[in-house]
Amino acid sequence: MRVDRTQRGWAIVSLAIFSVSAVVYVFHALNAPQGPRGGSTIGLIFGGIGFAFMLFAAFLGARKSVPTWRIGRAQAWMRGHLWLGFLALPMLCFTADFISAARSRAF
């Protein structure tokens, strides 16, 4: 599948989700008394969102293996697989407190 004009909507929504998530993470990281942690409410929310994105990406294989499941169009599933799969990584990094981990290794 090529990334072309038909993917513009997915790309814009993915960029918006990433931007909002990054702003929420930075705001939380600056205001949390002990710094951002995976066990905090925000960390658990990011983890749940990242896990849901990974599950959606994995369900494409299940949808392909059972052709009698007529759940949506295959093209929409492929686009969701691509864009939500890309978004899963930053969501899980936001869960894992990657800024503090990178900062502690740099010094």
ROKOL-662969 format. One record per atom (N, C-alpha, C): residue number from 0; residue in one letter; atom name; y, z, x. Coordinates in nm, 2 decimals. Layout:
TORVO     i   aa   at       c2       c3       c1
TORVO   NUM    a   CA        Y        Z        X
...
This chain:
TORVO     i   aa   at       c2       c3       c1
TORVO     0    m    N    -0.12     0.00     0.08
TORVO     0    m   CA     0.00     0.00     0.00
TORVO     0    m    C     0.12     0.00     0.09
TORVO     1    r    N     0.21    -0.09     0.06
TORVO     1    r   CA     0.34    -0.10     0.14
TORVO     1    r    C     0.44     0.00     0.08
TORVO     2    v    N     0.53     0.05     0.16
TORVO     2    v   CA     0.64     0.13     0.11
TORVO     2    v    C     0.75     0.03     0.09
TORVO     3    d    N     0.78    -0.01    -0.03
TORVO     3    d   CA     0.88    -0.10    -0.06
TORVO     3    d    C     0.97    -0.05    -0.17
TORVO     4    r    N     1.04    -0.14    -0.24
TORVO     4    r   CA     1.14    -0.10    -0.34
TORVO     4    r    C     1.08    -0.02    -0.46
TORVO     5    t    N     0.95    -0.05    -0.49
TORVO     5    t   CA     0.89     0.02    -0.60
TORVO     5    t    C     0.87     0.16    -0.57
TORVO     6    q    N     0.88     0.20    -0.45
TORVO     6    q   CA     0.86     0.34    -0.41
TORVO     6    q    C     0.99     0.42    -0.41
TORVO     7    r    N     1.10     0.36    -0.44
TORVO     7    r   CA     1.23     0.42    -0.43
TORVO     7    r    C     1.24     0.55    -0.51
TORVO     8    g    N     1.19     0.55    -0.63
TORVO     8    g   CA     1.20     0.67    -0.71
TORVO     8    g    C     1.12     0.79    -0.65
TORVO     9    w    N     1.00     0.76    -0.60
TORVO     9    w   CA     0.92     0.86    -0.54
TORVO     9    w    C     0.99     0.92    -0.41
TORVO    10    a    N     1.05     0.82    -0.34
TORVO    10    a   CA     1.12     0.86    -0.21
TORVO    10    a    C     1.24     0.95    -0.24
TORVO    11    i    N     1.32     0.92    -0.35
TORVO    11    i   CA     1.44     0.99    -0.38
TORVO    11    i    C     1.40     1.13    -0.43
TORVO    12    v    N     1.29     1.14    -0.52
TORVO    12    v   CA     1.25     1.27    -0.57
TORVO    12    v    C     1.19     1.35    -0.46
TORVO    13    s    N     1.12     1.29    -0.37
TORVO    13    s   CA     1.06     1.37    -0.26
TORVO    13    s    C     1.17     1.42    -0.17
TORVO    14    l    N     1.27     1.34    -0.14
TORVO    14    l   CA     1.38     1.39    -0.06
TORVO    14    l    C     1.46     1.50    -0.13
TORVO    15    a    N     1.48     1.49    -0.26
TORVO    15    a   CA     1.54     1.59    -0.33
TORVO    15    a    C     1.46     1.72    -0.33
TORVO    16    i    N     1.33     1.71    -0.35
TORVO    16    i   CA     1.25     1.83    -0.34
TORVO    16    i    C     1.26     1.90    -0.21
TORVO    17    f    N     1.25     1.82    -0.10
TORVO    17    f   CA     1.25     1.87     0.03
TORVO    17    f    C     1.39     1.93     0.06
TORVO    18    s    N     1.50     1.87     0.02
TORVO    18    s   CA     1.63     1.92     0.04
TORVO    18    s    C     1.65     2.05    -0.03
TORVO    19    v    N     1.61     2.06    -0.15
TORVO    19    v   CA     1.63     2.19    -0.23
TORVO    19    v    C     1.54     2.30    -0.16
TORVO    20    s    N     1.42     2.26    -0.12
TORVO    20    s   CA     1.33     2.36    -0.06
TORVO    20    s    C     1.39     2.41     0.07
TORVO    21    a    N     1.45     2.32     0.15
TORVO    21    a   CA     1.50     2.36     0.28
TORVO    21    a    C     1.62     2.45     0.26
TORVO    22    v    N     1.71     2.42     0.16
TORVO    22    v   CA     1.82     2.51     0.14
TORVO    22    v    C     1.77     2.65     0.09
TORVO    23    v    N     1.68     2.65     0.00
TORVO    23    v   CA     1.62     2.78    -0.04
TORVO    23    v    C     1.56     2.86     0.07
TORVO    24    y    N     1.49     2.79     0.16
TORVO    24    y   CA     1.43     2.85     0.27
TORVO    24    y    C     1.53     2.91     0.37
TORVO    25    v    N     1.63     2.83     0.40
TORVO    25    v   CA     1.74     2.88     0.50
TORVO    25    v    C     1.81     2.99     0.44
TORVO    26    f    N     1.85     2.99     0.31
TORVO    26    f   CA     1.92     3.10     0.24
TORVO    26    f    C     1.83     3.22     0.25
TORVO    27    h    N     1.70     3.21     0.22
TORVO    27    h   CA     1.61     3.32     0.22
TORVO    27    h    C     1.59     3.38     0.36
TORVO    28    a    N     1.58     3.29     0.46
TORVO    28    a   CA     1.56     3.33     0.60
TORVO    28    a    C     1.68     3.41     0.65
TORVO    29    l    N     1.80     3.37     0.61
TORVO    29    l   CA     1.92     3.44     0.65
TORVO    29    l    C     1.95     3.57     0.58
TORVO    30    n    N     1.90     3.58     0.46
TORVO    30    n   CA     1.93     3.70     0.38
TORVO    30    n    C     1.81     3.80     0.37
TORVO    31    a    N     1.69     3.76     0.41
TORVO    31    a   CA     1.58     3.86     0.40
TORVO    31    a    C     1.59     3.96     0.51
TORVO    32    p    N     1.57     4.09     0.47
TORVO    32    p   CA     1.59     4.20     0.57
TORVO    32    p    C     1.50     4.19     0.69
TORVO    33    q    N     1.37     4.16     0.66
TORVO    33    q   CA     1.27     4.15     0.77
TORVO    33    q    C     1.25     4.00     0.81
TORVO    34    g    N     1.33     3.91     0.77
TORVO    34    g   CA     1.31     3.77     0.80
TORVO    34    g    C     1.21     3.71     0.70
TORVO    35    p    N     1.20     3.58     0.70
TORVO    35    p   CA     1.11     3.52     0.60
TORVO    35    p    C     0.96     3.55     0.64
TORVO    36    r    N     0.88     3.57     0.54
TORVO    36    r   CA     0.74     3.60     0.56
TORVO    36    r    C     0.66     3.53     0.46
TORVO    37    g    N     0.53     3.49     0.49
TORVO    37    g   CA     0.45     3.43     0.40
TORVO    37    g    C     0.41     3.51     0.28
TORVO    38    g    N     0.41     3.64     0.30
TORVO    38    g   CA     0.37     3.73     0.19
TORVO    38    g    C     0.49     3.76     0.09
TORVO    39    s    N     0.61     3.72     0.12
TORVO    39    s   CA     0.72     3.74     0.03
TORVO    39    s    C     0.70     3.65    -0.09
TORVO    40    t    N     0.79     3.68    -0.19
TORVO    40    t   CA     0.78     3.60    -0.32
TORVO    40    t    C     0.81     3.45    -0.29
TORVO    41    i    N     0.91     3.43    -0.21
TORVO    41    i   CA     0.95     3.29    -0.18
TORVO    41    i    C     0.84     3.22    -0.09
TORVO    42    g    N     0.78     3.30     0.00
TORVO    42    g   CA     0.67     3.24     0.08
TORVO    42    g    C     0.55     3.21    -0.01
TORVO    43    l    N     0.52     3.29    -0.10
TORVO    43    l   CA     0.40     3.26    -0.19
TORVO    43    l    C     0.43     3.14    -0.28
TORVO    44    i    N     0.56     3.13    -0.32
TORVO    44    i   CA     0.60     3.01    -0.41
TORVO    44    i    C     0.58     2.89    -0.33
TORVO    45    f    N     0.63     2.89    -0.20
TORVO    45    f   CA     0.62     2.77    -0.12
TORVO    45    f    C     0.47     2.74    -0.09
TORVO    46    g    N     0.39     2.84    -0.07
TORVO    46    g   CA     0.25     2.82    -0.05
TORVO    46    g    C     0.18     2.76    -0.17
TORVO    47    g    N     0.21     2.81    -0.29
TORVO    47    g   CA     0.16     2.76    -0.41
TORVO    47    g    C     0.20     2.61    -0.43
TORVO    48    i    N     0.32     2.58    -0.41
TORVO    48    i   CA     0.37     2.44    -0.42
TORVO    48    i    C     0.30     2.35    -0.32
TORVO    49    g    N     0.29     2.39    -0.20
TORVO    49    g   CA     0.22     2.31    -0.09
TORVO    49    g    C     0.07     2.29    -0.13
TORVO    50    f    N     0.01     2.40    -0.18
TORVO    50    f   CA    -0.13     2.39    -0.22
TORVO    50    f    C    -0.15     2.29    -0.33
TORVO    51    a    N    -0.06     2.30    -0.43
TORVO    51    a   CA    -0.06     2.21    -0.55
TORVO    51    a    C    -0.05     2.06    -0.50
TORVO    52    f    N     0.05     2.04    -0.41
TORVO    52    f   CA     0.06     1.90    -0.35
TORVO    52    f    C    -0.06     1.85    -0.28
TORVO    53    m    N    -0.13     1.94    -0.21
TORVO    53    m   CA    -0.25     1.91    -0.14
TORVO    53    m    C    -0.36     1.88    -0.24
TORVO    54    l    N    -0.37     1.96    -0.34
TORVO    54    l   CA    -0.47     1.93    -0.45
TORVO    54    l    C    -0.45     1.80    -0.51
TORVO    55    f    N    -0.33     1.77    -0.55
TORVO    55    f   CA    -0.30     1.64    -0.61
TORVO    55    f    C    -0.34     1.52    -0.52
TORVO    56    a    N    -0.31     1.54    -0.39
TORVO    56    a   CA    -0.35     1.43    -0.29
TORVO    56    a    C    -0.50     1.42    -0.29
TORVO    57    a    N    -0.57     1.53    -0.29
TORVO    57    a   CA    -0.72     1.53    -0.29
TORVO    57    a    C    -0.78     1.47    -0.41
TORVO    58    f    N    -0.71     1.49    -0.53
TORVO    58    f   CA    -0.77     1.44    -0.65
TORVO    58    f    C    -0.78     1.29    -0.66
TORVO    59    l    N    -0.70     1.22    -0.57
TORVO    59    l   CA    -0.71     1.08    -0.57
TORVO    59    l    C    -0.85     1.03    -0.54
TORVO    60    g    N    -0.92     1.10    -0.44
TORVO    60    g   CA    -1.06     1.07    -0.41
TORVO    60    g    C    -1.15     1.09    -0.53
TORVO    61    a    N    -1.13     1.20    -0.60
TORVO    61    a   CA    -1.21     1.23    -0.72
TORVO    61    a    C    -1.19     1.12    -0.82
TORVO    62    r    N    -1.07     1.08    -0.84
TORVO    62    r   CA    -1.04     0.98    -0.94
TORVO    62    r    C    -1.10     0.85    -0.91
TORVO    63    k    N    -1.10     0.81    -0.78
TORVO    63    k   CA    -1.16     0.69    -0.73
TORVO    63    k    C    -1.32     0.69    -0.75
TORVO    64    s    N    -1.38     0.81    -0.72
TORVO    64    s   CA    -1.52     0.81    -0.73
TORVO    64    s    C    -1.58     0.82    -0.87
TORVO    65    v    N    -1.50     0.85    -0.97
TORVO    65    v   CA    -1.54     0.85    -1.11
TORVO    65    v    C    -1.45     0.75    -1.18
TORVO    66    p    N    -1.49     0.62    -1.18
TORVO    66    p   CA    -1.41     0.52    -1.25
TORVO    66    p    C    -1.39     0.54    -1.40
TORVO    67    t    N    -1.48     0.62    -1.46
TORVO    67    t   CA    -1.46     0.63    -1.60
TORVO    67    t    C    -1.35     0.72    -1.64
TORVO    68    w    N    -1.29     0.80    -1.54
TORVO    68    w   CA    -1.18     0.88    -1.57
TORVO    68    w    C    -1.06     0.79    -1.57
TORVO    69    r    N    -1.00     0.77    -1.68
TORVO    69    r   CA    -0.88     0.69    -1.70
TORVO    69    r    C    -0.76     0.77    -1.71
TORVO    70    i    N    -0.73     0.85    -1.61
TORVO    70    i   CA    -0.61     0.94    -1.61
TORVO    70    i    C    -0.50     0.87    -1.53
TORVO    71    g    N    -0.41     0.81    -1.59
TORVO    71    g   CA    -0.30     0.75    -1.53
TORVO    71    g    C    -0.34     0.62    -1.46
TORVO    72    r    N    -0.24     0.55    -1.40
TORVO    72    r   CA    -0.26     0.43    -1.33
TORVO    72    r    C    -0.29     0.46    -1.18
TORVO    73    a    N    -0.38     0.38    -1.13
TORVO    73    a   CA    -0.42     0.40    -0.99
TORVO    73    a    C    -0.30     0.39    -0.89
TORVO    74    q    N    -0.21     0.30    -0.92
TORVO    74    q   CA    -0.09     0.28    -0.84
TORVO    74    q    C     0.00     0.41    -0.84
TORVO    75    a    N     0.01     0.47    -0.95
TORVO    75    a   CA     0.09     0.60    -0.96
TORVO    75    a    C     0.02     0.71    -0.88
TORVO    76    w    N    -0.11     0.71    -0.89
TORVO    76    w   CA    -0.19     0.81    -0.81
TORVO    76    w    C    -0.17     0.79    -0.66
TORVO    77    m    N    -0.17     0.66    -0.62
TORVO    77    m   CA    -0.16     0.63    -0.48
TORVO    77    m    C    -0.02     0.67    -0.43
TORVO    78    r    N     0.08     0.65    -0.51
TORVO    78    r   CA     0.22     0.69    -0.47
TORVO    78    r    C     0.23     0.84    -0.47
TORVO    79    g    N     0.18     0.90    -0.56
TORVO    79    g   CA     0.18     1.05    -0.56
TORVO    79    g    C     0.10     1.11    -0.44
TORVO    80    h    N    -0.01     1.04    -0.41
TORVO    80    h   CA    -0.09     1.09    -0.29
TORVO    80    h    C     0.00     1.07    -0.17
TORVO    81    l    N     0.07     0.96    -0.15
TORVO    81    l   CA     0.15     0.94    -0.03
TORVO    81    l    C     0.26     1.04    -0.02
TORVO    82    w    N     0.35     1.04    -0.12
TORVO    82    w   CA     0.47     1.12    -0.12
TORVO    82    w    C     0.44     1.27    -0.13
TORVO    83    l    N     0.36     1.32    -0.21
TORVO    83    l   CA     0.33     1.46    -0.22
TORVO    83    l    C     0.25     1.51    -0.10
TORVO    84    g    N     0.17     1.42    -0.05
TORVO    84    g   CA     0.10     1.45     0.08
TORVO    84    g    C     0.20     1.48     0.19
TORVO    85    f    N     0.30     1.39     0.20
TORVO    85    f   CA     0.41     1.41     0.30
TORVO    85    f    C     0.48     1.55     0.27
TORVO    86    l    N     0.50     1.58     0.15
TORVO    86    l   CA     0.58     1.70     0.12
TORVO    86    l    C     0.50     1.83     0.14
TORVO    87    a    N     0.37     1.82     0.14
TORVO    87    a   CA     0.28     1.94     0.15
TORVO    87    a    C     0.31     2.00     0.29
TORVO    88    l    N     0.32     1.93     0.39
TORVO    88    l   CA     0.34     1.99     0.53
TORVO    88    l    C     0.47     2.07     0.54
TORVO    89    p    N     0.59     2.02     0.50
TORVO    89    p   CA     0.70     2.11     0.51
TORVO    89    p    C     0.69     2.23     0.42
TORVO    90    m    N     0.63     2.22     0.30
TORVO    90    m   CA     0.62     2.33     0.21
TORVO    90    m    C     0.53     2.44     0.28
TORVO    91    l    N     0.42     2.40     0.34
TORVO    91    l   CA     0.34     2.50     0.41
TORVO    91    l    C     0.40     2.55     0.53
TORVO    92    c    N     0.48     2.48     0.60
TORVO    92    c   CA     0.56     2.53     0.71
TORVO    92    c    C     0.66     2.63     0.67
TORVO    93    f    N     0.72     2.61     0.55
TORVO    93    f   CA     0.82     2.71     0.50
TORVO    93    f    C     0.74     2.84     0.46
TORVO    94    t    N     0.62     2.83     0.42
TORVO    94    t   CA     0.54     2.95     0.39
TORVO    94    t    C     0.51     3.02     0.52
TORVO    95    a    N     0.48     2.95     0.63
TORVO    95    a   CA     0.44     3.01     0.75
TORVO    95    a    C     0.55     3.06     0.84
TORVO    96    d    N     0.67     3.06     0.80
TORVO    96    d   CA     0.79     3.11     0.87
TORVO    96    d    C     0.80     3.04     1.01
TORVO    97    f    N     0.80     2.90     1.00
TORVO    97    f   CA     0.80     2.83     1.12
TORVO    97    f    C     0.93     2.84     1.21
TORVO    98    i    N     1.04     2.88     1.15
TORVO    98    i   CA     1.16     2.89     1.23
TORVO    98    i    C     1.15     3.01     1.32
TORVO    99    s    N     1.11     3.12     1.27
TORVO    99    s   CA     1.10     3.24     1.36
TORVO    99    s    C     0.99     3.22     1.46
TORVO   100    a    N     0.88     3.16     1.42
TORVO   100    a   CA     0.77     3.13     1.52
TORVO   100    a    C     0.82     3.04     1.63
TORVO   101    a    N     0.90     2.94     1.60
TORVO   101    a   CA     0.95     2.85     1.70
TORVO   101    a    C     1.05     2.92     1.79
TORVO   102    r    N     1.13     3.00     1.73
TORVO   102    r   CA     1.23     3.07     1.80
TORVO   102    r    C     1.17     3.17     1.90
TORVO   103    s    N     1.07     3.24     1.86
TORVO   103    s   CA     1.00     3.34     1.95
TORVO   103    s    C     0.93     3.27     2.07
TORVO   104    r    N     0.88     3.15     2.05
TORVO   104    r   CA     0.81     3.08     2.15
TORVO   104    r    C     0.91     3.01     2.25
TORVO   105    a    N     1.03     2.99     2.20
TORVO   105    a   CA     1.13     2.92     2.29
TORVO   105    a    C     1.18     3.01     2.40
TORVO   106    f    N     1.18     3.14     2.37
TORVO   106    f   CA     1.23     3.24     2.47
TORVO   106    f    C     1.13     3.31     2.55
